[in-house]
Amino acid sequence: MISSIMASILTFFHETLGVGWGMAIIFLTILVKVVLFPFSLSQIRSMEGMKKIQPELKKIQEKYKNNPEEQQRKMMELYQKNKVNPLGGCLPLLLQLPILLALFGVLRAPENYNLDFTNAYFLTMDLTKSHSYWLLAVISGATSFLQQKMTMVGSADSSQTTFMYFMPIFMGYITYTLKAGVGLYWVASTVLGIIQQWVIMKFFIQNQSDSVVRQEN
C-alpha cells in the first residue's frame, strides 16, 4: 500500500515535473518533511524541555536512587509539570520507518510498480545498486553525527557520548548496504532535518522563549 503510494509520488515528480529519479527522491523527502513537520516541532520542543529539566532530573535520581518506584513517580510528575514527553523524540523516526521500508521495496523491484529504472542515476550513482558508494555512506555518517550533536540532551555523559559516536557509524554502514536510492533519501532527510531543526530553534523555540521573557518582565 505505502510502496504503491511512494511509487505514484515518484512517478508524478519524474513524469509531470520532468526531473530525474534522484531529484524525484529528494522531492519526496521534502514532501515527507513537510507532512511530518508538526511531529518534528513537537519532538524538538520535547528535547528542549528535557534539557531544561536535566538538573532537576539528576537531583531526583540521586535523592531516590535506592527507591526506584518513588524515583519513577517523581520523574513522571516532573515530566507532567513541565509538559515534557521523554519519548517524544522517537516519534518522527518511527513515522519514517514505513516510508523507508516502502521506498526500499520500490527500489528493490521497480518493475512491480511499473517504474522504469533503467537509467536511474543521480550524480553517477545507480540508485538501484547497493554496496557500491562509500561516499554516500560517509556523508550519511557525518550528517547523522551533526544531527546527534544538535539534539543531545543535557551534558554529555558516557552513554550519550557512546551513542553519539556509535549511531553515525551504524547509519553509515546501513546506508552503504542499502540501495543507493534509499541511502539518498536518508541523507537528504538528515540534511533537511538539520536545516529544519535550525529553523525551529530560531523561529519557533527561541521566539517563544523571548515572548515568555517579555511577558514576565
C-alpha positions in Angstrom: 0.0 0.0 0.0 2.6 2.5 1.1 5.0 1.3 -1.6 2.3 2.0 -4.2 1.8 5.5 -2.9 5.6 6.1 -2.9 5.8 4.8 -6.5 2.9 7.1 -7.6 4.6 10.2 -6.0 7.9 9.4 -7.6 6.2 8.9 -10.9 4.5 12.3 -10.6 7.7 14.1 -9.9 9.6 12.2 -12.6 7.0 12.5 -15.4 5.0 15.6 -14.6 7.9 17.8 -13.4 10.3 16.1 -15.7 13.1 15.6 -13.1 15.4 12.6 -12.8 14.7 9.8 -10.4 17.3 11.1 -7.9 15.6 14.5 -7.8 12.3 12.8 -7.5 13.5 11.0 -4.4 14.8 14.4 -3.0 11.4 16.0 -3.7 9.7 13.0 -2.0 12.0 13.6 1.0 10.9 17.3 1.1 7.3 16.3 0.9 7.7 13.8 3.8 9.4 16.5 5.9 6.6 19.0 5.3 4.0 16.4 6.2 5.9 15.4 9.4 6.7 19.0 10.4 4.2 19.2 13.3 5.7 16.0 14.8 9.2 17.3 14.3 8.2 20.6 16.0 6.8 18.6 18.9 10.0 16.5 19.0 12.3 19.4 19.3 10.1 21.2 21.9 10.2 18.0 23.9 14.0 17.7 23.6 14.4 21.4 24.7 12.1 20.7 27.6 14.3 17.7 28.6 17.4 19.9 28.5 15.8 22.4 30.9 14.8 19.8 33.5 18.0 17.9 33.4 19.3 19.4 36.7 16.0 18.6 38.5 16.1 15.0 37.0 19.6 14.4 38.3 18.5 15.6 41.8 15.6 13.2 41.8 17.7 10.3 40.5 20.3 11.0 43.3 17.7 11.5 46.0 15.7 8.4 45.3 18.5 6.1 43.9 17.6 3.5 46.5 13.8 3.7 45.8 13.2 3.1 42.1 9.4 3.3 42.3 9.4 6.7 44.1 12.1 7.9 41.7 10.0 6.9 38.7 6.9 8.6 40.2 8.8 11.8 40.9 10.2 11.8 37.4 6.8 11.4 35.9 5.5 14.2 38.0 8.3 16.4 36.7 7.5 15.4 33.1 3.9 16.3 33.5 4.6 19.5 35.3 6.8 20.7 32.5 4.7 19.1 29.8 7.6 17.0 28.5 7.3 13.7 26.8 10.6 11.7 27.2 9.6 9.5 24.2 8.6 12.4 22.0 11.9 12.4 20.2 11.3 8.9 18.8 8.0 9.6 17.0 9.3 11.3 13.8 11.8 8.5 13.3 9.2 5.8 13.9 6.9 7.5 11.4 9.6 7.5 8.8 10.4 3.8 9.1 7.3 2.7 7.0 8.4 5.2 4.3 12.0 3.8 4.3 10.7 0.2 4.0 8.3 1.2 1.3 11.0 3.0 -0.7 13.3 0.0 -0.3 10.5 -2.2 -1.7 10.1 0.1 -4.7 13.8 0.3 -5.5 14.2 -3.5 -5.0 11.6 -4.3 -7.6 10.6 -1.2 -9.5 9.0 -3.3 -12.3 6.3 -4.3 -9.8 5.2 -0.7 -9.7 5.5 -0.1 -13.5 8.6 2.0 -13.0 11.5 2.0 -15.5 14.7 2.5 -13.5 16.9 1.6 -16.4 18.6 5.0 -16.2 18.0 5.8 -12.6 21.2 7.7 -11.9 22.0 10.6 -9.6 25.5 12.1 -9.6 26.8 9.0 -11.4 25.2 6.7 -8.7 23.0 3.9 -9.9 20.1 4.3 -7.4 19.2 0.6 -7.7 22.6 -0.7 -6.5 23.9 -1.3 -3.0 27.3 -1.9 -1.5 28.8 0.5 -4.1 29.0 4.0 -2.8 31.2 4.7 0.2 31.0 8.5 -0.2 27.2 8.4 0.3 27.8 6.3 3.5 30.4 8.7 4.8 28.1 11.7 4.2 25.3 9.8 5.9 27.5 9.2 8.9 28.8 12.7 9.1 25.3 14.3 8.8 24.0 11.8 11.4 26.8 12.8 13.8 25.9 16.5 13.3 22.3 15.9 13.9 23.1 13.8 17.1 25.3 16.7 18.3 22.4 19.2 17.8 19.8 17.0 19.5 21.9 15.9 22.5 20.1 16.4 25.8 22.0 18.0 28.6 25.6 17.4 29.3 27.2 14.5 27.5 27.5 11.6 29.9 29.3 8.4 28.9 26.2 6.7 27.5 25.3 9.8 25.4 28.8 10.1 24.1 28.9 6.4 23.1 25.6 6.7 21.4 26.6 9.9 19.6 29.6 8.1 18.0 28.0 4.7 17.5 24.9 5.8 15.7 26.6 7.7 12.9 28.9 4.7 12.2 25.9 2.4 12.2 23.9 4.7 9.9 26.8 5.0 7.6 27.2 1.2 7.4 23.4 0.8 6.8 23.4 3.4 4.1 26.3 1.5 2.4 24.4 -1.8 2.5 21.0 -0.4 1.2 20.1 0.6 -2.3 21.7 3.9 -3.2 18.2 5.4 -3.7 17.3 4.6 -0.1 20.6 6.0 1.0 20.0 9.2 -1.0 16.6 9.5 0.7 18.2 9.1 4.2 21.0 11.5 3.6 18.6 14.1 2.1 16.2 13.5 5.1 19.1 14.0 7.6 20.3 17.2 5.9 16.8 18.6 5.7 16.3 17.6 9.4 19.4 19.7 10.4 18.1 22.7 8.5 14.6 22.1 9.9 15.9 22.0 13.4 17.8 25.2 13.0 14.7 26.9 11.6 12.5 25.6 14.5 15.1 26.7 17.1 15.5 30.1 15.5 11.9 31.0 14.7 9.7 28.8 17.0 11.6 27.8 20.2 13.7 31.0 20.5 10.8 33.3 19.6 8.6 31.5 22.1 11.2 31.9 24.8 11.7 35.6 24.1 7.9 36.1 24.3 7.7 34.4 27.7 10.6 36.6 29.0 8.9 39.7 27.8 5.6 38.7 29.5 7.4 38.0 32.8 9.1 41.4 32.6 
